[in-house]
Amino acid sequence: MHRIIYDELCHGIVKADSRRVYQRVIEDLKARSAQAVILGCTEITLLIGADDSALPVFDTTALHARAAVDWAIGASTGASIDT
């Protein structure tokens, strides 16, 4: 997985074979009772999306961006950031 991220995705290379590797890992996690997958590396979303996964996916980049916009426009969920 590390090789796929750094040798392919970081260089803009997206391969179907690599997608299948990630899909097999997700299938294995599902078989072991995982309930979702966290896409915690920004490059993984180049390879895996909701339609590619047997489990719900959480894209941390999108979640952080959405939270930043909510905070910026004052739609915070009650959390505060001290400056």
N, C-alpha and C positions, 0 to 999 in steps of 0.2 A: 504494500500500500504506500509506503514511504517512497519507493522508487517511482511509482506511478505519479505521485504528487510532484516530486522534485525533478524527475527526468522527463516527464511528459507535460502535465498540466501547467506547471510554472513556465513552460516554454510554448504554451498555447497548443499543445498536441493533445487531441482528444481521440482516443482509439476505442472502437467497439469492443475489442478484446479486453481492454482495461475496464470498461463499463461492466462487462460480464464478471470480471473478478470481484468488483465491488458488489454486484448483485448476488453473487454466491455467498459472500461474507454476510450480507444482509439476510439472506435466506437462512444461513446457519444461525445467526442471532435470533431470528424468528423462531426457529426450531428449538432454541434454548430459552424460549419464553420472553424474549425482548418484546417490548411493546411499541418502541419507536426508535428512530435513529437520529442522532444529533450530527449535523454536518458542521463540525466545528472548525474546519479549515476552509478558507474562502474558495480555494481552487476546486474542492470536491463538487461544488454546485455546477461546475462546467461538465461534470460527468454524470451526476446523479440528481434527479429531480423526483417529485412526487410520482410521476408516471413510471419511473424506472425502479421503484422500490416496492417490495412486498410489505413494508411497514410505513407508517406515517414518518415523514422527515421534518426536521426542524432546522432551518437554515439560519445559523447564528448571525450571519452578515445581515440578512433581511430583518431579523428580529431586532438587532441592535440599531439598524437604520430607522426602523419604524419607531422604536422607543425614543431615539434622538429627535425625530420629527415631532412626536407627541410632546416631548419635554419642551422643545423649542416653541411650540404653539400653545403651550400651557395646558395640554390635555394629559398631564401626568396622572399616574394612578395613585398618587399620594406619596411616592418616594421623592426625596429631595436630594439635591446635589449641593453641598456647601462649597462656596468658592472662597 
